[in-house]
Amino acid sequence: MACPSLLRGVVMRATRLDACGRPVYGDCNQVVSDGFVTVSMSAETEEGEAISVTKANGQTCINEAGCEQLTGYTTEIEFCAVDPDLVQIMNPSFEIYRDAEGNAIGWDDSIELRCDTGYALELWTNVSSSNDACSGAGSQGQWGYLLLPWVVGGAPGDLEITNDAVSFTFNGRTKVGSGWRRGPYNVQAGPGGVPVPMLKPVGPKVPRRFFVTTIRPPEPECGCQPVDRPTPDPADLYITGIGNESPRKTIRFRADNHGFGPLMVDFGDGTPPQEVADGAWVTHVYDTDGTYTITACDKQTPVVCSSRDVTIPLPADEPTLVLSAENPDDPYEVTATVGMPSQSDGTATIDWGDGTEPEEVTVGADGTVAVIHKYSVPSVYTVTVRRGDIDTYRTRAAILVPAVPEETPEVTAAADPADTTGRTAAITLTNFPADGAVSINWGDGTAAQELPAGTTTATHAYATGVEGAQTITATSVSDPTKTATASFTPTPPVATPAATATPDVADSMTASLAWTGFPAATTSVSVNWGDGTAAQTGLATTGGGGAATHTYAAGAGGTEQTITVTSEQDTTQTATTAFTPTAPVPAPAVTAVADAGDATGHTATITLTGFPADSAVTVVWGDGSTAEEIAAGTTAGSHVYDAAVTMEQTITATSVGDASKTATTVFTPGGAGLRAAARKK
């Protein structure tokens, strides 16, 4: 095609955009007009920072001008025929004014000028005659096509009404980062000359695009028209795992449907398809390991689908990177073997660390790709690989160029013969840099140990409770690429079961039993309580311990019982303890009756029970007389009330050695009916 010469504007189209710069589909979202006079676009640039340094003698040392940067364009459109719907699309804050039939006949300006939405502006121009204007299948002519994918502002310009044609002017400015992508209209010839949307999506930093098209521009029409939802491109899929999950059976999933709405997602494990909003993150948990195909289809156009295979358990989200220099004829040649997890899109960028442009790569069917790079000068280079779909996941590795063959660092671990328990690891380091310290991670959560340069051995005792294989990692402090691992399993400690039994605080005939020290594999025990009752089985045991209670029969009081606890998983593991149930001590009581030898009924005879035999008892007779002390071991006493005392008297008996041991009763001297009651406090 010859270089085109453009002639005059033909038609323009404005399409309403949402706050993300994406086309808004549906009624009244586009206007095609030829009623414009001029469309002016002025480039806005930002000057780069100049560097200027003057030497001490006043002469210029450095004077380097900064590079200008294009920030966008300001627009000015002059109309000779103004469509109210077009004005409202250019600035949604303006309100259309309608006649009685609802037809748009004007608009109301607004002091608010919205900059969060905007519109896309397409312009077609004529092209001077060319021999190949109609060449190719489906060609309809030749036009210049100019696209501003996101214009905001829509501020009205000056309006002057004179004895002349009246024109309206509207200003705006471009904005980058639109979601226009390929656009909803057929503006370019595709394969076979079939009209299609733009073949390449608009990038995030593109404020304007121009090309020559052989597809006829739309016909101008007054009033707004609908924007039909086009067939969307397949959605872009983004998949990661959950950071701290093990095993990784949960995926985080997001589908970018480019603003075309929700998708139906089949996670490939037999669960019903799930509706997922455009751009929303969701999670899905797989029950079993295996490889699953995730399929995401546009809900409105379900034949448009994207798919991705994932492997469960999910591998790490970061790429893998192995650097090697194995070309004996060229030590400056380095091979990077890149591996991508199944949940990625298989693309990656490699930054070789030498100032060259990052390289884009795609892995093969096995999820890996080998890429060769040649360095120009010797140095240590740090190579960075990033996932192409989610570039926050990266992996770095360093290599010395030109490569010098080095022996691989190694660490070995064995039980320290000086520790007969088998819980101390003794390690040996080989092939680590002799001039640098080595950091040892013992794998049990303790702080890393740093061995001085030249040290090749070390020991570490694992604490009680650390069980199973421990991964020991040795890393050179001066060169973190020099690392090695070994495995060590501390010998499990010998189990020492034990049991204790104490009286229950509420009942001295009930034993509260606790056991500890059983092997970790013990999940239940049986208990023989020693009193001839059937053994109690299935008592839960966690961490080697548990607890239970047992109430002995009254006849067992004062007899020592031998309690035996036995592991139900290993009957050789037992523990015993002794317990003597104690019959409860009766509560103190006092009773009072009229002495049969006193016909007047004024002599009271009392009987004491339940008081400590080794302590005297003080008796208060209730008539104001001096308290009487009854000797230790004595269980009876009497008192003569004065003939004038005929009312009910409260008799109180209290142990001298233990004031909490007390009881009361009542007695009515000379009463026809004698009453006695014992009360316990």
Phi, psi and omega in degrees: 000134178287156178297127187280153170245128186266144180228127171037153177283148182252305185201157176228155177225131175246131182239131181293138178242156175269187185292347177260009180075021180259148178300141175263120183269157179113190187294148171054050180235008174211150174225130176252125186219146169244015184270032178253152179262308179218151170233113181254140177230122180247127181288137173252123182236158178240124183289138176285160181282121179280148178247119181225126180230130179251134179286167183299333181275007178091352180275155181286128177265310179225135175214092184240117179288145177284158181273128178292153180231131178283122180259346179149198182227145167261141184243150173219119183242124177256127181249141171257340174229117188252127177264119180305323179295324178294318179298318182291329176291321181291329175216101184296347179284344174282139183252132181289138176258130188240158177272187185296332179271002178088010179280144178285119181237000180175196180205162174254126171294160175226144178288347177266131177243108186285136179239011182266346180245260178106199184208161173261137182244123176245137179231136175246140175236162171281159176236135180301152188308138179222146183296333184255022183298328182242020178282152178093147181297135176081000181294136182246006184137204180212130181219154170273136183239123181238127183238127165250101191292343180206113177239133179233168177109284179061029182288135178288147176267191180293145179239123180233126180248115180226189177282064184196177176295140180264129179236154179245142181236137176230136182251163177192184176212151181279159180221137180268170180086025182288163174256028181295325183049242182270351179084160182270002187243154175275102185240003185214152177277128178262198179304133181075011179078009181286130178298131181217165170298172181308139184289332182240129179297152175290130182283167184290346182246019185260114176270343184203144176226141176225139170201167177265132182237154177251014178258129185300139178290163180290158179277136178294147181206131181287136181096161183280154180233160179287156171251113181284139177291119181281171172290118185286159169289154175305142183294150172273131184255138178231123186226131174222176174256185175266129191309306189260012183282141176208120355288157186276091180249001179252131175250149169256128189232136173219137177241124175267103181267019172058034177083009183266011173096191189291163178233160171256122187247124174256116183278001170081007182247018178090352177285154181299146175304145184243135176280127183235131180293150178300120177083001183270142175275133173227163177242155177214135182251129176265139182277326184233157179287158178147185178253128183235146177258117177268127181238125179242118182242140176302128185296321184278328178235078191294352177281348178267109187226155169235151180219157180208135175271136175233149179251128179248130002296144184291131175291174178302147181287339182281149173290162173256152183215125175234124180256140178212152175230089189247011178270105183295340182271346181213091181292349178275357180268124182239137176253126175255119175261113186254131174243137180243138179294156184299333183282352179276174177272006176084003179252156180205161172241141180244121172258113188282353175079010180244017178090353177284161181296138176304145185254132178268134182226160176229130182284162179273193183297333180274004178083010180229163174208141178253127183236136181256137177224142180246122177273158184257333181227151179288139177182176170264120183248137174259117181262135181239130176245130178239145173296140181287330183273319179230095190284000175286343176269117184219164175219140180238151174208150181246151178213145178268125179238129359290146186290134176246122181304130178230151177286148183283129177299145178221152172224132177242151182225138177213166178291135178290120181297342181283349181244106184290346179284344181074019182252011177246127179266138174244121183248156176230129180257139174222149174066020171272152179304126184289341184263012181226150177291163179233129179266130182247120171259114187279355173084000183253012179089356176284163180297144179299145179256130180258121179267134180300157179307135178090347179283133184240356180225157177194159177231159180207126178266127180274139184287159175300136182101342176276110184235161177083177183293132177250131179269118180262126182242125178249128184226131177293130180290324182281335180217091184299347177287343179271100184214153179207159181229156174215162181242141178218134179246110177297140178295130180299141180293150179290134181286140177230081181298145178213154180218147175225146179227132179228153179295142175293138185299335183263345185206112182288352175271358180251130179264132172260111187256137173227141177229147182216170171078009177285156179304151182301334181284351180283120179249347178204154179227164170246149182234124171262115187278356173083002183251014178088353176284162180297143179301143178269124187246166174070025180283123186298140179225125180232132180062028178086001185221167177186187182207154177201167177229157179208134179257123181276153178291160184301328182290345181273357183300133179082359181252125181293133180247137177263117182261132182238126178252128185231130176295132178278349176265334179212098187291352176282346180266107182225163174214144180232157175204162180250149179212132177247109177291143183239127179295142182295139178287131180295151181285145177301145178211153175222135176237152182226134176224159177288135179293127182294340181276357181243106184293341181284344182075015181264002178254124179257135174248125182249155175233129180256136174222151174077005178272150178303129183289341184264015183219144176292164180234130176268131181242125173256119189276353173087354182256014178088356178287165181295138179301147182249137179256122179263129186300154178305137179086347179277134185244007181217159178194168180215163183205135179259120178276148178298149183300334182280348181273111182234356180273163180297132181246139177264120181260128182239128178245130183225132177293132179291325182278340182212096186297344178286344178271101184211154179207158180226158172209175179236153179210135179247106180297137177069005182289148179291323177246122181267130182238142177221135178217138179258135178234143180251136175248000000 
